Amino acid sequence: MSGVKKLAGQTLWYGLPTIASRFLGYIMNMALPFLFAQPSVTADLTQVYALIPFLNILFTYGVETAYFRYSGELDRPSLFSTLFTSLLASTVLFSVLLYTTTPFIAGVTGLNAHPEYLNWMLGILFFDTLATLPFARLRQENRPKKYAVVRIAGIAINILFVFIFLGILPSYIQKHPGSYLHNFYNEQTGIGYYLIGNFFGSLLTFLLLAKEWTGFRFKIDTSIWRTAMKYSYPLIIVGLGGMINDMLSRLVYQHIVDLPHEQAQHELGVFANLYRIAVLITIMIQAFRMAAEPFFFNRAGAADAKQTYARIMNFFVIACCLIFLLIGVYLDGLKWIITLKSKAWGEGMEVVLLLALGNIFLGIYYNMSIWYKLTNKNLYGAAVTIGGAVLTIVLNILLIPAFHYWGAAAATFCCYLFMMGASYVLGQKHYPVPYDVKKITSYLLFVVLLVVFHRFLVSTYEPLWFSLTSGTAFVLFFIFVTAKKEKQELKNLPVLGKWVASL
């Protein structure tokens, strides 16, 4: 249990900044319905934020995971200097190439009206990429407190900037047209201040990590570099495939849905908002990954490593199920909040449930993916991801024109279900971990049935107070049942264990 407790503690520390940053960012994104009456206004911003993860994979090309993989085997300072030098050189090169091709990219992505968005995007990518290895060093050296401070500081600057330039200055300048603050605010920039705030947040983050990167030597050990690149290049395929699975629907939605341009932009804005709600479940997934990846590598040599991985999977699935349940039973409350300014933002809310369940499958896949990283079989991971990407492309093309939001959500759900299943089958062949499939499946079915039953109840009696009250009862019931069932496992955990032991 000591390994599980250690991971739980690290997940908490990595989770705090991840949850805080994601939640603050989530609140900032959820402010869009209060700042802009029509979802179509956010379409171009959605396009840019769909591009960033794709480019981030190319910019970083798997060096973070390679650092974790070899930091225990190779000379760590030389490994860091080699990878950071490589990353710095390639980032400058990629940035110059992107900057010179901005008009072309704007035309392909439909951003001709706002090509400046791409310049701000490039600045974000530049500093986020250079922060990758310093953050990896903090994780590898078990320094989650600094990790937390830096992450939260970056997102805080981002939010403060957006709050000032979109929440305060517009109304202030309208009331005081002669104010000198008019020189710092451009009404035409509008929603572009989201990107500008993100840029300054990324810049501050990089500067706060100065102690982690200023001491590196500007040199490349060719032997270390070749070893790391041989390991990491399949991860580029894995990453790009993963981004296709995650972002493609938002990237192509308005281009393949059979609607007039303005209506297509409206639906894209709505769907992006629905996805933001479902992404609440990935907050926990991201927090887990921050702690789990170095933990899994460091634990790999232990005699009980596989048993530990299996038990961790159980806790992970329970946490995901709880978040899914919270989303499901409080969906009406979320809908009420985001439609205060305009009812247009409340379209298709039930789609969130399908997206959220698909993201649980993605989280399980991430949890299981350690098998190919530990066995140096990254090409298998690439094959699984490519299969998911092909499925995503085909289903998006087939389903979005016919079923709109539901089609895009179904494509995401099917893709992640396939990837989870394929990774499990291959993993059991090459690095068998004794996952409790029966227990995991029972938890997933249990929580889905609870959400379905709750949706049935609120369809027969619609007041919001009833939806929220009954939803809270369902959540408490799930927690009670889970605590009873997992009593032996949970009673050894700090704080929580005392409560569970009393049941």
C-alpha positions as CSV (number, residue, x, y, z in Angstrom):
1,M,0.0,0.0,0.0
2,S,3.0,2.3,0.5
3,G,3.4,2.7,-3.2
4,V,-0.3,3.6,-3.6
5,K,-0.1,6.1,-0.8
6,K,3.0,7.7,-2.3
7,L,1.4,8.1,-5.6
8,A,-1.8,9.4,-3.9
9,G,0.3,12.1,-2.2
10,Q,2.1,13.1,-5.4
11,T,-1.1,13.1,-7.3
12,L,-2.5,15.5,-4.7
13,W,0.4,17.9,-5.1
14,Y,0.4,17.7,-8.9
15,G,-3.3,17.6,-8.8
16,L,-3.6,20.9,-6.9
17,P,-2.0,23.0,-9.6
18,T,-3.6,21.0,-12.4
19,I,-7.0,21.2,-10.8
20,A,-6.6,24.8,-9.9
21,S,-5.2,25.8,-13.3
22,R,-7.7,23.7,-15.2
23,F,-10.6,24.9,-13.0
24,L,-9.6,28.5,-13.3
25,G,-9.1,28.1,-17.0
26,Y,-12.5,26.3,-17.1
27,I,-14.1,29.2,-15.3
28,M,-12.5,31.6,-17.7
29,N,-13.8,29.6,-20.6
30,M,-17.2,29.2,-19.0
31,A,-17.3,33.0,-18.8
32,L,-17.6,33.1,-22.5
33,P,-21.4,32.7,-22.3
34,F,-21.5,35.8,-20.1
35,L,-19.2,37.9,-22.3
36,F,-20.6,37.0,-25.7
37,A,-24.3,36.4,-26.4
38,Q,-23.7,34.2,-29.5
39,P,-21.5,31.0,-29.5
40,S,-20.4,31.8,-33.1
41,V,-18.1,34.6,-31.8
42,T,-15.9,31.9,-30.2
43,A,-15.5,29.8,-33.3
44,D,-12.1,31.2,-34.4
45,L,-10.7,30.9,-30.9
46,T,-11.9,27.3,-30.8
47,Q,-10.0,26.7,-34.1
48,V,-6.8,28.1,-32.6
49,Y,-7.0,26.1,-29.4
50,A,-7.6,23.0,-31.5
51,L,-4.4,23.7,-33.5
52,I,-2.2,24.2,-30.4
53,P,-2.1,20.6,-29.1
54,F,-1.2,19.3,-32.6
55,L,1.7,21.7,-32.9
56,N,2.7,21.1,-29.3
57,I,3.3,17.4,-30.2
58,L,5.6,18.4,-33.0
59,F,7.5,21.0,-31.0
60,T,8.2,18.7,-28.1
61,Y,8.5,15.3,-30.0
62,G,8.4,13.1,-27.0
63,V,11.5,14.4,-25.1
64,E,9.6,14.6,-21.8
65,T,8.9,10.9,-21.7
66,A,12.4,10.1,-23.0
67,Y,13.8,12.1,-20.1
68,F,11.8,10.1,-17.6
69,R,12.8,6.8,-19.3
70,Y,16.6,7.4,-19.3
71,S,17.1,9.7,-16.3
72,G,17.8,6.7,-14.2
73,E,20.2,5.0,-16.7
74,L,22.2,7.8,-18.3
75,D,24.1,10.7,-16.9
76,R,21.2,13.0,-15.9
77,P,22.9,16.4,-16.4
78,S,24.1,15.3,-19.8
79,L,20.7,14.0,-20.7
80,F,19.0,17.2,-19.7
81,S,21.5,19.4,-21.5
82,T,21.3,17.3,-24.7
83,L,17.5,17.3,-24.8
84,F,17.1,20.9,-23.8
85,T,19.7,22.0,-26.5
86,S,17.8,19.9,-29.1
87,L,14.5,21.3,-28.0
88,L,15.7,24.9,-28.0
89,A,17.2,24.6,-31.5
90,S,14.1,22.9,-33.0
91,T,11.7,25.3,-31.3
92,V,13.5,28.3,-32.9
93,L,13.5,26.5,-36.3
94,F,9.8,25.5,-36.1
95,S,8.8,29.0,-34.9
96,V,10.5,30.7,-37.9
97,L,8.9,28.2,-40.3
98,L,5.4,28.8,-38.8
99,Y,5.8,32.6,-38.7
100,T,6.8,32.7,-42.4
101,T,3.8,30.5,-43.4
102,T,1.2,32.3,-41.3
103,P,-0.8,33.5,-44.3
104,F,-1.0,30.0,-45.7
105,I,-2.1,28.5,-42.3
106,A,-4.7,31.2,-41.9
107,G,-6.2,30.3,-45.2
108,V,-6.3,26.6,-44.6
109,T,-7.8,26.9,-41.1
110,G,-10.3,29.7,-42.1
111,L,-8.6,32.3,-39.9
112,N,-8.2,34.9,-42.6
113,A,-10.2,37.4,-40.5
114,H,-7.8,37.0,-37.5
115,P,-4.3,36.0,-38.7
116,E,-2.9,37.8,-35.6
117,Y,-4.4,34.9,-33.5
118,L,-1.7,32.6,-35.1
119,N,1.1,35.0,-34.0
120,W,-0.1,34.9,-30.4
121,M,-0.5,31.1,-30.7
122,L,3.1,30.9,-31.9
123,G,4.4,32.8,-28.8
124,I,2.4,30.4,-26.5
125,L,3.9,27.4,-28.2
126,F,7.4,28.8,-28.0
127,F,7.5,29.3,-24.2
128,D,5.3,26.3,-23.4
129,T,7.7,24.1,-25.3
130,L,10.8,25.4,-23.6
131,A,9.1,24.9,-20.2
132,T,8.5,21.2,-20.9
133,L,11.9,19.8,-19.7
134,P,12.2,22.1,-16.7
135,F,8.8,20.9,-15.6
136,A,9.9,17.3,-16.2
137,R,12.9,17.9,-14.0
138,L,10.7,19.0,-11.2
139,R,8.5,15.9,-11.5
140,Q,11.5,13.6,-11.8
141,E,13.2,15.1,-8.7
142,N,9.9,14.9,-6.7
143,R,9.5,18.7,-6.3
144,P,5.8,19.0,-6.7
145,K,5.5,22.2,-4.5
146,K,7.5,24.3,-6.9
147,Y,5.7,22.7,-9.8
148,A,2.4,23.7,-8.1
149,V,3.5,27.3,-7.5
150,V,4.7,27.9,-11.1
151,R,1.7,26.3,-12.7
152,I,-0.8,28.3,-10.6
153,A,1.2,31.6,-11.1
154,G,1.0,31.2,-14.9
155,I,-2.7,30.5,-15.0
156,A,-3.4,33.3,-12.5
157,I,-1.7,35.9,-14.8
158,N,-3.6,34.5,-17.7
159,I,-6.9,34.9,-15.9
160,L,-6.1,38.3,-14.5
161,F,-5.2,39.6,-17.9
162,V,-8.5,38.3,-19.5
163,F,-10.5,39.6,-16.5
164,I,-9.1,43.1,-16.9
165,F,-9.2,43.4,-20.7
166,L,-12.6,41.6,-21.2
167,G,-14.3,42.1,-17.9
168,I,-13.3,45.5,-16.7
169,L,-11.8,47.8,-19.3
170,P,-14.6,47.6,-22.0
171,S,-17.3,49.0,-19.7
172,Y,-14.9,51.4,-18.0
173,I,-13.7,53.0,-21.3
174,Q,-17.3,53.2,-22.5
175,K,-18.1,55.3,-19.4
176,H,-14.8,57.3,-19.5
177,P,-14.0,57.7,-23.2
178,G,-11.2,60.2,-22.5
179,S,-9.3,57.9,-20.1
180,Y,-5.6,57.2,-20.8
181,L,-6.5,53.5,-20.5
182,H,-7.9,53.7,-23.9
183,N,-4.3,53.6,-25.2
184,F,-3.9,50.1,-23.8
185,Y,-7.2,48.6,-25.0
186,N,-8.3,47.8,-28.6
187,E,-11.9,47.0,-28.9
188,Q,-11.3,45.2,-32.2
189,T,-9.1,42.6,-30.4
190,G,-12.1,41.3,-28.6
191,I,-11.9,37.6,-27.8
192,G,-8.2,37.7,-28.9
193,Y,-7.3,38.9,-25.4
194,Y,-7.8,35.2,-24.4
195,L,-4.7,34.3,-26.5
196,I,-2.8,37.4,-25.4
197,G,-3.4,36.5,-21.7
198,N,-2.3,32.9,-22.4
199,F,0.9,34.2,-24.0
200,F,1.8,36.3,-20.9
201,G,0.9,33.3,-18.6
202,S,3.3,31.1,-20.7
203,L,6.0,33.7,-20.6
204,L,5.8,34.1,-16.8
205,T,5.8,30.3,-16.4
206,F,9.0,30.0,-18.4
207,L,10.7,32.8,-16.4
208,L,9.8,31.3,-13.1
209,L,11.5,28.0,-14.2
210,A,14.8,29.9,-14.8
211,K,16.6,28.0,-12.1
212,E,15.7,24.7,-13.8
213,W,17.0,25.6,-17.3
214,T,19.7,28.3,-16.9
215,G,22.3,25.9,-15.7
216,F,22.2,23.6,-18.8
217,R,25.2,23.3,-21.1
218,F,24.6,24.2,-24.7
219,K,25.9,20.9,-26.2
220,I,24.6,17.7,-27.6
221,D,25.9,14.3,-26.7
222,T,25.2,12.5,-29.9
223,S,25.0,9.1,-28.3
224,I,22.5,10.2,-25.7
225,W,20.5,12.1,-28.4
226,R,20.3,9.1,-30.7
227,T,19.2,6.8,-27.9
228,A,16.5,9.3,-26.7
229,M,15.2,10.0,-30.3
230,K,15.0,6.3,-31.1
231,Y,12.8,5.9,-28.0
232,S,10.7,9.1,-28.5
233,Y,10.0,9.3,-32.2
234,P,7.1,6.8,-32.0
235,L,5.6,9.0,-29.3
236,I,5.2,11.7,-31.9
237,I,2.9,9.4,-33.8
238,V,1.1,8.5,-30.5
239,G,0.8,12.2,-29.6
240,L,-0.5,13.3,-33.1
241,G,-2.9,10.4,-33.2
242,G,-4.1,11.3,-29.7
243,M,-4.7,14.9,-30.8
244,I,-6.6,13.8,-33.8
245,N,-8.8,11.8,-31.6
246,D,-9.2,14.7,-29.1
247,M,-9.3,17.7,-31.3
248,L,-10.4,16.7,-34.8
249,S,-14.1,17.1,-34.3
250,R,-13.7,20.8,-33.2
251,L,-11.1,21.4,-36.0
252,V,-13.3,20.2,-38.8
253,Y,-16.8,20.6,-37.5
254,Q,-17.8,23.8,-39.3
255,H,-16.2,22.5,-42.5
256,I,-18.1,19.3,-42.8
257,V,-21.4,19.9,-41.2
258,D,-24.1,20.5,-43.8
259,L,-25.1,24.0,-42.7
260,P,-24.7,27.6,-43.8
261,H,-21.4,29.2,-42.6
262,E,-23.0,31.3,-39.7
263,Q,-25.0,28.4,-38.4
264,A,-22.0,26.1,-38.6
265,Q,-20.0,28.6,-36.6
266,H,-22.8,28.7,-34.1
267,E,-22.8,24.9,-33.7
268,L,-19.0,24.8,-33.4
269,G,-19.2,27.4,-30.5
270,V,-21.9,25.3,-28.8
271,F,-20.1,22.0,-29.3
272,A,-16.8,23.5,-28.0
273,N,-18.7,24.6,-24.9
274,L,-20.1,21.2,-24.4
275,Y,-16.6,19.7,-24.7
276,R,-15.3,22.1,-22.1
277,I,-17.9,20.8,-19.6
278,A,-17.0,17.1,-20.4
279,V,-13.3,18.0,-20.0
280,L,-13.9,18.4,-16.3
281,I,-13.2,14.7,-16.0
282,T,-9.8,15.1,-17.7
283,I,-8.7,17.4,-14.9
284,M,-8.3,14.4,-12.6
285,I,-6.8,12.4,-15.5
286,Q,-4.2,15.1,-16.1
287,A,-3.3,15.4,-12.4
288,F,-2.9,11.6,-12.2
289,R,-0.6,11.5,-15.3
290,M,1.6,14.2,-13.9
291,A,2.4,12.0,-10.9
292,A,2.0,8.6,-12.4
293,E,4.4,8.7,-15.3
294,P,7.6,9.2,-13.2
295,F,6.2,7.0,-10.5
296,F,5.6,4.1,-12.9
297,F,9.1,4.3,-14.3
298,N,10.7,4.4,-10.9
299,R,8.5,1.6,-9.6
300,A,9.1,-0.7,-12.6
301,G,11.9,-2.7,-10.9
302,A,9.9,-3.6,-7.8
303,A,8.7,-7.1,-7.3
304,D,5.1,-6.1,-6.8
305,A,5.1,-3.5,-9.5
306,K,2.3,-5.1,-11.6
307,Q,0.1,-5.6,-8.6
308,T,0.6,-2.0,-7.6
309,Y,-0.4,-0.8,-11.1
310,A,-3.5,-2.9,-10.9
311,R,-4.6,-1.5,-7.6
312,I,-3.9,2.0,-8.8
313,M,-6.2,1.4,-11.8
314,N,-9.1,0.5,-9.4
315,F,-8.7,3.8,-7.5
316,F,-8.3,5.7,-10.7
317,V,-11.6,4.3,-12.2
318,I,-13.5,5.0,-9.0
319,A,-12.3,8.6,-9.0
320,C,-13.3,8.9,-12.7
321,C,-16.7,7.4,-12.0
322,L,-17.3,9.9,-9.2
323,I,-16.5,12.9,-11.4
324,F,-18.7,11.4,-14.2
325,L,-21.5,11.1,-11.7
326,L,-21.1,14.7,-10.5
327,I,-21.3,15.9,-14.1
328,G,-24.3,13.8,-14.8
329,V,-26.4,14.7,-11.8
330,Y,-25.5,18.4,-11.8
331,L,-26.0,18.8,-15.5
332,D,-29.2,20.9,-15.1
333,G,-27.4,23.2,-12.7
334,L,-24.6,23.7,-15.2
335,K,-27.1,24.4,-17.9
336,W,-28.9,27.0,-15.8
337,I,-25.6,28.8,-15.1
338,I,-24.3,29.0,-18.7
339,T,-27.7,30.1,-20.1
340,L,-28.2,33.1,-17.8
341,K,-27.1,35.5,-20.6
342,S,-28.4,33.5,-23.6
343,K,-30.4,30.3,-24.1
344,A,-28.3,29.5,-27.1
345,W,-25.5,28.2,-24.9
346,G,-27.7,25.4,-23.5
347,E,-28.2,23.4,-26.7
348,G,-27.4,19.7,-26.6
349,M,-26.3,19.4,-23.0
350,E,-27.0,15.7,-22.8
351,V,-24.1,15.2,-25.3
352,V,-21.8,16.0,-22.4
353,L,-22.5,12.6,-20.8
354,L,-21.4,10.7,-23.9
355,L,-18.2,12.8,-24.1
356,A,-17.5,12.4,-20.4
357,L,-17.9,8.6,-20.5
358,G,-15.6,8.5,-23.6
359,N,-13.0,10.5,-21.6
360,I,-13.1,7.9,-18.8
361,F,-12.1,5.3,-21.5
362,L,-9.3,7.7,-22.5
363,G,-8.1,7.9,-18.9
364,I,-8.0,4.1,-18.6
365,Y,-6.1,3.9,-21.8
366,Y,-3.5,6.4,-20.5
367,N,-3.2,4.3,-17.3
368,M,-2.6,1.1,-19.2
369,S,-0.2,2.7,-21.7
370,I,2.7,2.2,-19.3
371,W,3.1,-1.3,-20.7
372,Y,4.6,-0.2,-24.0
373,K,6.7,2.6,-22.5
374,L,8.3,0.2,-20.0
375,T,9.0,-2.4,-22.6
376,N,10.3,0.0,-25.3
377,K,7.4,-1.0,-27.6
378,N,6.3,2.5,-28.4
379,L,5.5,1.5,-31.9
380,Y,2.6,-0.6,-30.6
381,G,1.3,2.5,-28.8
382,A,1.6,4.3,-32.1
383,A,-0.3,1.6,-33.9
384,V,-3.2,1.7,-31.4
385,T,-3.3,5.5,-31.6
386,I,-3.3,5.5,-35.4
387,G,-6.1,3.0,-35.4
388,G,-8.1,5.3,-33.1
389,A,-7.2,8.3,-35.4
390,V,-8.5,6.5,-38.5
391,L,-11.7,5.5,-36.7
392,T,-12.1,9.2,-35.5
393,I,-11.6,10.6,-39.0
394,V,-14.1,8.1,-40.6
395,L,-16.7,8.5,-37.9
396,N,-16.5,12.3,-37.9
397,I,-16.9,12.5,-41.7
398,L,-19.9,10.0,-41.6
399,L,-21.7,11.1,-38.4
400,I,-21.3,14.9,-38.1
401,P,-23.2,15.8,-41.2
402,A,-26.1,13.5,-40.1
403,F,-26.1,13.9,-36.3
404,H,-24.2,17.1,-35.6
405,Y,-23.2,17.3,-31.9
406,W,-24.2,13.7,-31.3
407,G,-22.2,12.5,-34.3
408,A,-19.0,14.2,-33.1
409,A,-19.5,12.9,-29.5
410,A,-20.2,9.4,-30.8
411,A,-17.0,9.5,-32.8
412,T,-15.0,10.4,-29.7
413,F,-16.7,7.8,-27.6
414,C,-16.1,5.0,-30.1
415,C,-12.5,6.0,-30.6
416,Y,-11.5,5.9,-26.9
417,L,-13.4,2.7,-26.4
418,F,-11.4,1.1,-29.2
419,M,-8.1,2.4,-27.9
420,M,-8.8,1.2,-24.4
421,G,-9.7,-2.3,-25.6
422,A,-6.8,-2.6,-28.0
423,S,-4.3,-1.4,-25.4
424,Y,-5.6,-3.9,-22.9
425,V,-5.3,-6.8,-25.3
426,L,-1.8,-5.9,-26.4
427,G,-0.7,-5.1,-22.9
428,Q,-1.8,-8.4,-21.5
429,K,0.3,-10.1,-24.2
430,H,3.5,-8.1,-23.7
431,Y,3.4,-6.9,-20.1
432,P,0.5,-8.5,-18.3
433,V,-0.9,-6.5,-15.4
434,P,-3.6,-8.3,-13.3
435,Y,-6.3,-5.6,-13.7
436,D,-9.6,-6.4,-12.0
437,V,-11.7,-6.1,-15.2
438,K,-14.8,-7.4,-13.5
439,K,-14.6,-4.8,-10.7
440,I,-13.8,-2.0,-13.2
441,T,-16.7,-2.9,-15.4
442,S,-19.1,-3.1,-12.5
443,Y,-18.2,0.4,-11.4
444,L,-18.6,1.8,-14.9
445,L,-22.0,0.1,-15.3
446,F,-23.1,1.2,-11.8
447,V,-22.4,4.9,-12.3
448,V,-23.9,4.9,-15.8
449,L,-27.1,3.4,-14.4
450,L,-27.2,6.0,-11.6
451,V,-26.9,8.8,-14.1
452,V,-29.5,7.3,-16.5
453,F,-31.9,6.8,-13.6
454,H,-31.4,10.4,-12.4
455,R,-32.0,11.7,-15.9
456,F,-35.3,9.7,-16.0
457,L,-36.4,11.1,-12.6
458,V,-35.8,14.7,-13.6
459,S,-37.6,14.2,-16.9
460,T,-40.7,13.3,-14.9
461,Y,-40.4,16.2,-12.4
462,E,-38.4,19.1,-13.7
463,P,-37.8,21.7,-11.0
464,L,-34.1,22.6,-10.6
465,W,-34.1,22.1,-6.8
466,F,-35.3,18.5,-7.3
467,S,-32.6,17.8,-9.8
468,L,-29.8,19.1,-7.5
469,T,-31.2,17.5,-4.3
470,S,-31.8,14.1,-5.9
471,G,-28.4,14.4,-7.6
472,T,-26.7,15.0,-4.3
473,A,-28.4,11.9,-2.8
474,F,-27.1,9.8,-5.7
475,V,-23.6,11.1,-5.2
476,L,-23.7,10.3,-1.4
477,F,-25.1,6.8,-2.2
478,F,-22.2,6.1,-4.7
479,I,-19.6,7.2,-2.1
480,F,-21.2,5.1,0.6
481,V,-21.4,1.9,-1.6
482,T,-17.9,2.4,-2.9
483,A,-16.4,3.0,0.6
484,K,-18.1,-0.2,1.9
485,K,-16.9,-2.2,-1.1
486,E,-13.3,-0.9,-0.9
487,K,-13.1,-0.8,2.8
488,Q,-10.0,-3.0,3.1
489,E,-8.1,-1.0,0.5
490,L,-9.1,2.5,1.7
491,K,-8.8,2.1,5.5
492,N,-4.9,2.3,5.2
493,L,-5.0,5.7,3.5
494,P,-4.5,8.8,5.7
495,V,-7.5,10.8,6.8
496,L,-9.9,9.0,4.5
497,G,-9.0,5.6,6.1
498,K,-10.3,6.6,9.5
499,W,-13.8,7.4,8.1
500,V,-13.9,4.2,6.0
501,A,-12.8,2.1,9.0
502,S,-15.8,3.3,10.9
503,L,-18.4,2.1,8.4
